[in-house]
Amino acid sequence: MFSPSAKHADQRNGGFTLVEMIVTIGIIIMAAGFIAPAVTKIFQDRRIENAASVIITAINEARNSTVTKKQKHSVVFLKKGVRIYRHPKGEDQGGFEGGLRSVNATDVELISYSMPCARMEAEDLPEQLVAQDEGLSADDWKPMRGDLFLDLNYDGTIDFGALTDIPSYKFDADPPYGGDLVISQRGDLRVCFVDIKATGRAGSKSAELEAD
């Protein structure tokens, strides 16, 4: 048989009181208030880094395909992302490889990029190819005068054509203040500079701009 003191002990250890639960929930809410902005900031940073990765990966793929297949490839830049074009060779009529590689992971267009190498702001980048504007079928699309693109040479180097390779010393500064491309996110001071070297290599570096 249990003694009265043992019964009271069991009641005390049976669970949380209402006051204890309220205090615990309050602490959790306060902690979440401190953690949430930091987590949001991490995701924001990842968005511009992921956009840079999309562009750099496209350049690397075009470079590798050009060198291994000995077939010229180009990376075409559009407002929403980039496309890889395979130039005709022999019986191969060429064409775009895959669809648009978007810089936005979702349909919400938070990310945009400008191209100092083409002296173009984000809003000035073309929505589609010149060939599309001219009403040509998808089978006849190719980079044309007026499009923004980089050509990959057979040795893996880049022909900037009408674009300009911005000197790397700007990109390598700390913090960086220049790049061939500048990726930004709506409402965020952080940007990501992308440096595309004539050797065919590309890299990125993030920095925070000063508020006006």
C-alpha positions in Angstrom: 0.0 0.0 0.0 1.3 3.5 -1.0 1.8 6.1 1.7 0.2 9.6 1.3 3.6 11.1 0.8 4.4 8.7 -2.1 1.0 9.6 -3.7 1.8 13.3 -3.6 5.3 12.6 -5.1 3.7 10.8 -8.0 1.3 13.7 -8.6 4.2 16.2 -8.6 6.2 14.2 -11.1 3.2 13.4 -13.3 3.8 16.2 -15.9 4.1 19.9 -16.5 1.8 22.4 -14.8 0.0 25.0 -16.9 2.3 27.8 -15.8 5.4 25.7 -16.8 3.9 25.0 -20.2 3.1 28.7 -20.8 6.7 29.7 -19.8 8.2 27.0 -22.1 6.0 28.1 -25.1 7.0 31.7 -24.4 10.7 30.8 -24.5 10.3 28.9 -27.7 8.5 31.8 -29.4 11.2 34.2 -28.3 13.9 31.9 -29.6 12.1 31.6 -32.9 11.9 35.3 -33.1 15.7 35.5 -32.9 16.4 32.5 -35.2 13.9 33.2 -38.0 15.6 36.3 -39.4 19.0 34.4 -39.5 17.4 31.4 -41.2 15.7 33.8 -43.7 19.0 35.5 -44.4 20.7 32.2 -45.1 18.0 31.3 -47.7 18.3 34.7 -49.2 22.0 34.3 -49.6 21.6 30.8 -51.1 19.2 32.2 -53.8 21.8 34.5 -55.3 24.5 31.9 -54.9 22.3 29.2 -56.6 21.6 31.7 -59.5 25.4 32.2 -59.9 25.8 28.4 -59.9 23.3 28.0 -62.7 25.2 30.4 -64.9 28.6 29.1 -64.1 27.5 25.5 -64.6 26.1 26.4 -68.0 29.4 28.0 -69.0 31.3 24.9 -67.8 29.0 22.5 -69.6 29.3 24.5 -72.9 33.1 24.6 -72.4 33.4 20.9 -71.8 31.2 20.0 -74.7 33.1 22.3 -77.0 36.5 20.7 -76.0 35.4 17.1 -75.9 33.2 17.1 -79.1 35.3 19.6 -81.0 32.0 21.4 -81.7 31.4 25.0 -81.0 28.9 25.9 -78.3 27.6 29.2 -77.0 25.9 30.4 -73.8 23.1 32.8 -74.5 21.9 35.2 -71.8 18.2 36.2 -71.5 16.3 38.1 -68.8 15.2 34.9 -67.0 18.3 32.8 -67.4 20.7 31.2 -69.9 20.6 28.7 -72.7 23.3 26.6 -74.3 23.4 26.5 -78.1 25.3 23.8 -80.1 26.5 25.1 -83.4 26.1 23.0 -86.6 28.8 20.5 -87.4 28.8 18.1 -90.4 25.4 16.4 -90.5 24.5 17.8 -87.0 22.2 20.8 -87.7 22.9 22.1 -84.2 20.3 23.7 -81.9 19.6 24.6 -78.3 20.4 21.9 -75.7 17.6 21.7 -73.2 15.4 24.6 -72.2 16.0 27.8 -70.3 18.1 27.5 -67.2 16.3 29.9 -64.9 18.1 32.0 -62.3 14.9 31.7 -60.2 14.2 28.5 -58.5 10.4 29.2 -58.5 8.0 31.2 -60.6 8.4 34.1 -58.3 11.1 36.3 -59.9 13.0 37.5 -56.9 16.4 37.2 -58.6 17.7 39.3 -61.5 21.0 40.0 -63.0 22.7 42.8 -64.9 25.6 42.4 -67.3 28.2 45.1 -67.0 30.2 43.2 -69.6 27.4 44.1 -72.1 26.7 47.5 -70.4 23.1 46.3 -69.7 21.0 46.6 -66.6 18.6 43.8 -65.6 15.6 45.6 -67.1 17.4 45.9 -70.4 18.1 42.2 -70.9 16.1 40.6 -73.7 13.1 38.4 -72.8 13.7 36.2 -75.8 15.9 35.5 -78.8 16.1 37.8 -81.8 15.0 34.7 -83.9 11.9 34.4 -81.7 11.0 38.1 -82.3 11.4 37.5 -86.0 8.8 34.6 -85.8 11.2 31.8 -86.8 10.3 28.3 -85.6 12.2 26.7 -82.7 14.1 24.5 -85.2 15.6 27.6 -86.7 16.5 29.5 -83.5 20.2 30.4 -83.1 22.2 33.2 -81.6 21.9 36.2 -83.9 23.1 39.8 -83.9 21.4 41.5 -81.1 21.5 38.5 -78.8 23.8 38.4 -75.8 26.1 35.3 -75.9 29.6 34.0 -75.2 31.2 31.7 -77.7 33.4 28.8 -76.5 36.5 28.2 -78.6 37.8 24.7 -79.3 40.6 25.1 -76.7 38.1 25.9 -74.0 38.8 29.7 -74.0 36.0 32.2 -74.4 35.4 34.6 -77.3 33.5 37.5 -75.7 32.7 38.9 -79.1 30.8 42.2 -78.5 30.9 41.7 -74.7 33.8 42.9 -72.5 35.7 40.8 -70.0 35.9 43.0 -66.9 39.4 42.9 -65.4 39.6 40.4 -62.5 41.3 42.9 -60.2 37.9 44.4 -59.5 36.3 41.1 -58.7 39.2 40.0 -56.5 39.1 43.1 -54.3 37.7 42.8 -50.8 34.9 43.5 -50.9 34.5 42.9 -54.7 33.2 45.8 -56.7 33.0 44.5 -60.2 32.2 41.4 -62.3 31.1 40.4 -65.7 27.7 39.7 -64.2 26.0 41.1 -61.1 23.2 39.0 -59.5 20.9 40.6 -57.0 17.7 39.8 -55.1 14.8 42.1 -54.7 14.9 43.9 -51.3 18.3 42.6 -50.4 21.6 44.6 -50.2 23.7 41.5 -50.9 24.8 40.9 -54.4 26.9 38.2 -56.1 29.6 39.1 -58.7 30.4 36.6 -61.4 33.8 36.8 -63.0 34.1 35.0 -66.4 37.7 34.8 -67.4 38.8 34.6 -71.0 40.4 31.2 -70.2 36.9 29.8 -69.8 36.9 29.6 -66.1 34.3 31.4 -64.0 33.9 32.1 -60.4 31.6 34.1 -58.0 31.9 36.2 -54.9 29.2 37.8 -52.7 29.3 41.2 -51.1 26.9 43.6 -49.4 26.3 46.9 -51.0 26.0 50.1 -48.9 22.5 51.4 -48.3 21.8 54.7 -50.1 
